[in-house]
């Protein structure tokens, strides 16, 4: 079939690759001048199936309230929130229930583990190098933080995923440069989780996809999609293009396209931040990745740079960089690896995560037979991109999927 993929982030490029591998004529429509220039550009770099979890978690509402009046915070709510955000927050709060968290975590984990397997196959087959590292330490500053992680530990145990709860001394054996002046109660070591340079990988996969026949059209913003029994028509400015089917993988920009098609999803824009800085003292830099559980900020080694990523803002669609968010990133970097870099000299970035209340992405068909989704991955976009792309390609091709798609499709919203 002739299939159009709307969106040139890592999810869209992975989708195009697997569609081409299945024999389809595939076109990628991207509004920017290259792939991975928006949300995929400045993400945390984590491909971490064991660590992947929804923001809607037990204890998270109380944690966010405790940070409201502090200078550094993992999340900020805009005063005078809109009715849309209030409705989204009510659904998010309901997903913080322990039972819902377990369901959502397992759904995300199923997809992330599958995606990780595919990434290994891609890396080996094409000899890809994208500054990848192995292993992740989830850091607990206090006994309270450690106690709140118990549901996560139980799920890891049930899933049989490699993990080890360790004390601060053992954590420093794994990451010797961890600072001693910052309180560290314990850590969770996840040896199977990975990290790497997402934009670099996406550009490499773009070249591979092009060699397979995928056509990329840049500076091409899709204004509308019309669907009928025979296929779809895509409007780009004054031009119209026909295809047999479309995969919408345009992040938050997918929402207006879906609304015009009559498809309603509870997607909300969550603004996220990252800081990238050159390493000045390699002996004092992280060897792989750590995740600060208190601030929901990760610190990751990407070649000769460090990526500090996290903090979210709800109700802040403006592109400006807020000083409070930047202070949080700098604080976490200096707390754990103070001599590794000058964090105040970082290149700061912000982008929009398209987040669903339960944190689980939407992958696969809609009520319109020629319209398919690959959206809503929030912070775990790269960690789920390969798996999501393969699932979409298999579903479009009428093939049996390698994993169960229960809870991953639009069907979960009734």
C-alpha positions, 0 to 999 in steps of 0.5 A: 500500500501507499502509506503516509506517516505524519511526523518525523520524530523517532516514533514516525521514523521507526514506523516508516522503517518497519512499514518499508520493511513490510513492503509498503510504499512509505512517505514521511511528512515532517514540518521541520527541515530534518528528522528529530528536531522537536520532542525527540531532539532534547529528550532524556536519552533513556531506553529504560524498560524497567525504569519506564513508568507513568507519571500517574503513580501512588504518592505523586499528587502529594509529592507535587503539592509538597514542591509547589512553594519550593524554588526547585520542583519536578513539576509546576502547575499554572495558576488559574488552570483551564477547564481542559487541564482541570478535566485532564488532571481529574483523569490523571489523579484517578490513574494514581491509584495503586491498581491503575498504576500497576496496570499502566506500568505493565502495559508500558513495560510490555511495549518498552521491553519489546522495543528494546529487543528490536533496538538490539536487533537494529543495532547489531544488523546495521552496526549502529553507534549512537553514544549508547550506554548500559545500566541505570541507577534510580537514586533515593535521597531518603527512606520515604522515597525508597518506601514509595518505590515499593510498588515498582519493586514488586512489579519488577520482581513479578516481571522477572526483570533484573534489578537490585536494591543497593545501599549508597556504598554499592551505588558509588561502586557502580557510579564512582563519581556520585557526590558525597555531599548529597544525601543518598539513602539507597538506589535501585540498579537496573542493569538492563536499561540503556541510554543513548543519543536519540537524534543521532539514532533517528538520523541514522535510521532515516538514511537506512529507511531512504535506502529502502525507498522511504521518501521524506518530505520536509518543511511539509506541515499537514493541515488536515486529513480527510478519510473515506472508504478508499483511503485518505487525502492530506492537505499541505497548504494548497496541495492535496495528496492521496494515500491508501492509509495514514499513520499520525505520529506528530506528537501533540500536533496530532491533536488538531488533525484528530479533532478534524477527523472526529477522533477524541483522545485525552492528550495534553501538552506537557512542557519538559526541559533538558540541559546539555553540557560538555564534560570538563572532568571525565573522571567526575562524570557519570559512566551511564545514567542516574535518575533522581527520584525526588526531582524526577530528573535524569543525568545521562552520559552522551559521549563527551556531553551530559544530558540532564532532563526532567521537570514538567509544566502543565498549562505553560504552552509558551516557548520561553524557558522558565528560570525555575525549571532551569534551576532544577536541572542545574541543581540536580546536576550539581548535586550528583556530579558537581565537578563534571561540568559547568551546568550553568553553561548548558545549552537549555532546551524545552519541548512538549510531551503529548501526555495521556492521563494513564501514561500509556501510548496509543498505537494502532487503528482508529474507527476510521479504517485508513487512519492509524495512531502512534502517539502519546509516549510522553517521556518514554518516546524513544524507549517505545519507538521501535516497538510502536513502529513495528506494531503499527506496521504489523497491524496495517499489514494484517500480520499477527503482532509479536506482543499483545496489543491489549491496553495499547490501542484506542479501544481502551477509551471505549 
